[in-house]
Amino acid sequence: FSAKPHCAGTLSSRASVSLVTDLSHVTTPPDPHSKLRGAAMAVRPSLAYFPSDNALLDSSGLPWGVAVTPFSSTDERGSFPVTGDEGDLIPRCTSCFAYFSTLCSLHRWSWTCPICSEDNDLSADAAARYARDGSHDPPELRSAFVDLLLPGEEGEAAAATTPVYVAAIDLSSSEEFLELVKSALLAALEALSPGSLFGILTFSSKIGLYDVQGPIPIVKNVFIPPDSDGTLHVDLKDAMPFCSFLAPVGTFKDRIAEALETIKPIASWERATTASQVQDHALHHTRGFGVAIDALVNYLSVENGTTFELARIFAFLSGPPNYGAGQLDARSKGDHNTGKVVDSNNTLLPEETSFYKNLAASAVQAGACVDLFAITNEYTDLTSLKVLSVESGGSLFLYSNTDESTLPQDIYKMLKRPYAFGCVLRLRTSPEIKIADSYGHFFPDPQYMHVQHINCCDLFASYTYDFEFEKDSQFSRKSRPPILQIAFKYTMIVHHGDASDDASNSGSRSKFSVQRRLRVRTIQYNTTANIWDLYDFVDPDVVLTILVHQVILASLSDVVEARLWLHDWLAIFIAQYNKAYKNVRPADSVVSHIDVDFSNCSQLQPLARLVFAFLVSPLLQVQDEHIHPDYQTYLQCLFSALEPASLRQAICPTLSSYSSLDTEAEVHQSLSRSVFTSERPIFLLDAYTDLLVYYLPTASPSIPFPPPRDCLLRSTVDRLKQERALTPRLAFIHGARDDTTTFEKYLIEDRGLDGTQLDGSTGFRSFLEEVRSRVAEFGI
């Protein structure tokens, strides 16, 4: 944030004081054997000790950076921020615009910035504020992690705003699709506050607007022109007033449900009959998705700032947009069943049009975010569509069929958890540190570097930063310790109790208010000149997170080169590790002496397996005929938004064995078919999006299958489902009578780098031997 800081003024007579009583800003290296669980305003560094200079960083071979989850209610240690009401009074540095914190040196007449060491004068008001006795100190004097109200920044709509939700439903679909969508929207109605406003829009070759506030639902239709300029003959605001389109959930929940029941798929005579579509009209319904969402965004923009501050659009798609502006020629990309997910230049299939990128920008300006739910196995070109959800602050969901879809649970969980909107995120660092790159679902500020705008942010949203040293910079014994400061400015809607909301009752809308808040966390890190400190206190999950972001970015240009880069990174890192531990001397030609298992450092041991798991993941497969290209796009969006612990789970599943339904035996390090020879009869495999309970064929018939609700195994499954941002699919598999393919596909150590299943547990070990040979080629 680049707002002008407070000016200097008359100063108070408070004595000089060093703010050292609060230790929440100082990070100590964690126990390398402890488990870091969950997310927080988790500033999780890849290296708990920061390297002293660039030479040490290069020799370690490790990426240096942090993963930040800004909207969680606690930090990574479970601590809560100190809250307050005077966020506008925090002094700002006149040089780097950092915020005052407990890491500042506070003097009688001034304070020293912890980021850039600039001396700043205190205004008279600030000096008097900081001259209070300790029991009444403001939040920024009590903690380095604060969350403060910003009075005066809420705008005119602060006291009269209402959450707005609109469902945009594809009618060019099946009965099964619509039944699933109806179930999901009924679940959404249960999750929403009674005072929320809800609207229903349908689209095909026409746009349907629903008025549910009368005795029977009324639908007004606006036809979509088949040409590509996207201009409707009638504006939506002229077809139906905004106050008729949006109905208060508390008053009209039953009528909204009744309206949903009237929605049917388009009849066969309404299918596409334009000149370009006559031949295939029996197979392809008209789906004017682009025009419909564009018109809806324009419709909403008129009320932005008066009726609402943020509108959420739930867009449900059953196939590719193929009519009007924003139509996609999915057929030109080839049949996904051929496994063609890259073009002749090894590039993942590119965006076909900029229409949806421009639409995302319009949505942000209109105060709307789009959550896209694709329920289809048909190639839909999510590569072109993903930008609409990602850049507008929404989420992208993909369900290959209606039978196993968790859509109702996902939308319910999404709406029940808190979210912030209109967010601005800024990471500031000590002058020795340069932010090399930043990753996540945001759009950068066009004017200020390292300022990210996030239209909508929930408790799980994570953002990653990659560091390097500024030229000729280092941390010496005499220099100040490295410091990071994360500032997160956001808006949230506060609900002031239940209300029976009538759209005509202005008092009901005052049940909601908008709060503009500022969350600031300032952290000091220790440095080291010892490479073993870097290795002993590395966070493998954050290392993986940085690598995943780098590889996803590189794969957009050349997926094969991205795979080779990741493979080479591991080989180079192992070479650097062996140099550090002097496992192989230059004159030693025995390749077997190269340690590829990180025997000297337990913290590094997961890395090779994590890299292998990422290499064999569907995201990096290029010729597998069983991998849908839209699924790869979905994984790109999923992986780039997950916090480190969840990302690790999604890439490299956790396998736990149970000796009985109430006794967990161990967590297995290996994901191979060796589990089939285990003495434990039951396994729980957690792959983030899937939870599989597997019984060995030899499991005793006396063990109930599936496991009953009152056992430890089932309670563990329920807890994992509850804690997750999305609802994992749950399957119970008995090896004696069920198809085990779903379980075996996650035994990744039996796979080759091309994703194929290998005989015996040779995949991962063969990979390590290949890496060992590659390290030898580097001549360590």
Residue, then its C-alpha position, 0 to 999 in steps of 0.5 A: f500500500s502506498a498511501k502517504p504516511h503520517c506527518a511529523g508533529t509536536l512530540s511527547s516526552r515519553a522516554s526512549v524504549s526498545l520494544v523487546t517484551d513481545l517475542s511473537h515476532v521472533t522465529t525460532p527454528p522448529d523441531p525438525h521432527s514436529k508436524l506442522r499442520g494446517a494453515a494460518m497467517a502462516v508465513r511459512p519459510s522454506l528455510a527457517y534460518f535465512p542464509s547469510d549470503n548468496a554463495l551459501l544459498d547457491s551452494s545449498g541448492l534449495p529455493w528460498g521463499v515463504a508461503v503466506t495464508p493471509f486471511s486465516s484467523t491465527d498464525e502458524r503457531g495457533s496464535f491470534p492477532v491482537t485486534g483494535d479499532e484504530g488502524d488508521l493511526i498506525p505510523r508509516c515509514t516515510s521511505c518504504f511505507a512499512y507499518f510501525s510494529t513492536l520491532c521498531s526502536l521507539h524513541r522520545w521523538s521518533w521511531t526507526c523503521p524495522i525494514c529499511s532503518e529509516d528514522n521517522d518523526l512521530s506526530a503529536d497524536a502518535a507520540a501521545r498515544y504511545a506515551r500511555d502506560g503499559s496496560h493501555d498500550p495500543p495493539e501495535l505496541r503489544s504484538a507484532f501480529v495485529d488486525l485493526l479496523l480502518p474507520g472511514e474507509e468503508g464508504e457510503a454503503a458501510a451501514a447498508t450493504t447486503p451479500v448478493y449471490v447469483a446462480a447462472i445455470d446452463l440449460s443446455s444440459s441433462e436432467e442429471f446435471l440440473e438435479l445436481v445443480k438444484s441440490a447444490l443450490l438448496a444446500a447453498l440456501e441453507a448456508l446463506s444468512p437470511g438477509s442475503l439476496f439471491g438471484i437465478l439466471t439461466f442461459s442457452s440461446k437465451i438468458g432467463l431472469y427469475d422473479v420469485q417474489g410473487p405467488i408463482p415464479i416469473v421468467k423473463n427471457v432475453f435472446i442472445p444474438p448468434d454473432s460474436d459481438g456480444t450485444l444484447h438487443v435488450d439490457l437485463k435491467d430493462a427486462m427485469p428490475f434489479c429489486s425483482f431479480l434479487a430476493p431476500v433468502g430469509t423471506f423467499k427461501d421456499r419460493i426460490a426452491e420452488a423456482l429451481e424445481t421448474i428449471k428444465p433442460i432446453a427442448s430439442w427444437e431449441r438446439a443450435t440451428t445456425a449455419s455453422q452448427v446445423q450439422d451437429h445440432a443433435l449433439h451440441h446444445t446452444r450454450g451462450f455462456g460468455v454473453a450471459i455472464d457478461a450481461l450479468v456482470n453489467y447488470l450487477s455493476v449498476e448496483n455495486g456500492t449501493t446494494f452490495e460490495l461484493a456479488r458472488i456468481f455461481a456459474f454451472l457449466s455442462g460443456p463448452p460455450n458454443y454460441g454468441a460472444g465468447q464461444l469456444d471451438a473445443r472441437s478444433k483442439g482435438d479429441h481429448n481421448t487421444g491424449k493430446v494435451v499439448d501441441s506440437n511445440n510441447t506447449l499445453l493447449p493455450e487460451e483460445t480467446s481473450f474474451y474471458k480475461n477481459l470479462a474477469a477484469s470487468a467482473v472485478q470492476a463490478g464488484a463480482c467474483v465468479d465461481l465456475f463449476a464444470i460438471t462434464n466429461e466433455y472437453t470444455d476448454l477450461t484453459s480459456l475459461k479458468v482466467l474468469s474465476v482465477e482473476s475475479g477471485g473465484s474458484l474453479f471446480l471440475y466434476s467428471n460426472t454427476d454420480e460421484s460429484t461432491l458439488p452440494q457439499d463443496i458449495y455449502k462449505m465454501l459459503k459457510r466459511p468466512y471470506a474477505f473481498g477487495c483485498v490488497l496484499r503487500l510483502r515488504t522485506s529487509p533491503e538485502i532481500k529481493i522478491a524474485d517472483s510471486y505466485g497465487h490467484f491475484f492480479p498485480d497492481p499496475q503501478y506499484m511493484h509487489v502489491q497484489h489485488i485479491n478480489c475474494c480471499d478465504l481462510f485457505a487461500s495461499y500465496t507464495y514468494d520466491f526470494e533472492f539476494e539483492k546484488d552484493s548484499q548479505f547478512s553479516r554479524k553486524s547487520r540487522p537480522p532479516i525482517l519480513q512484514i506482511a500487510f493485508k488490507y481487506t473488507m468483510i461483511v459483518h452480520h449483526g444477528d438473524a433477521s427476517d428480511d423483507a426487501s422493502n424493509s430498509g431496516s433489515r438491510s442494516k443487519f449487515s455492515v461492511q468493515r475495512r480492516l488491516r492485518v499486519r504481521t512483522i517477523q524477524y528471522n535468524t541467519t546462519a553461515n552454516i549449510w547444515d543449519l539450512y538443511d536441518f531446518v528446511d520445510p519440505d512442504v514449502v520447498l515443494t510449493i515453490l517448485v510446483h509454482q515454478v514448474i506450472l509457470a514453465s509448463l505453460s511454455d513447454v511442459v517437457e522442458a519443465r519436467l526436465w528442469l525439475h528432474d535436473w533440479l533434484a539431481i543438482f540439489i543432491a550433488q550439492y548435498n553430497k558436496a556439503y557432507k563430503n560423501v563423494r570426493p572428486a577422485d572417487s569414481v564409485v557412483s554407488h557412494i552418492d547418497v540419494d536418500f539424504s541419509n545424513c539429514s532426516q528433514l531432506q529425506p521427503l524431497a526426492r519422493l515429493v519430486f518424483a510424485f510431482l513428476v508422475s502426477p497427471l499435471l505433468q503427463v503429456q501423452d497419457e490418453h486417460i488424462h483429460p486436458d481439462y483435468q490438468t487445467y483444474l489441477q493447475c488452479l488447485f495446486s496454485a491455490l493450496e497452502p503447503a501442507s494441503l499441496r503436499q497431500a494432493i501431490c503425495p498421498t498419506l497412507s496409514s495402516y490400521s491393525s483394527l478399526d480402533t487402532e492406527a498402526e503407522v503412517h507408511q513412507s512408501l506408496s507401493r504394492s508392498v502394502f499388499t503383503s502387510e500384516r495390517p488388514i486396513f489402510l486409509l489413503d488420503a490424497y486430498t481430493d480422495l479418501l480411500v479405505y482399503y481392506l486387504p483380501t486377507a482381512s478377517p471376515s469378522i472386521p465390519f465392512p464398511p467401517p461403522r460410524d463409531c470406530l476410530l477409522r471412521s471418525t478420522v475420515d469424518r474429521l479429514k472431510q470436515e477440515r478440508a477446503l473441499t469435500p474429498r470423495l470417499a470410497f470403501i474398497h475391499g480387496a477380496r471383491d472390489d476393483t482395486t484400480t482406484f487404490e492402486k493408482y495412488l501407489i505412485e512408487d510403482r510408476g514410471l516417469d511417464g505415469t505407466q504402472l510397472d511390475g514390482s516396486t521399481g519405479f521410484r528406486s529406478f528413478l533414484e538410480e537414474v538421478r544418481s547417474r545424473v549426479a555422477e555426470f555433474g562430476i561432484 
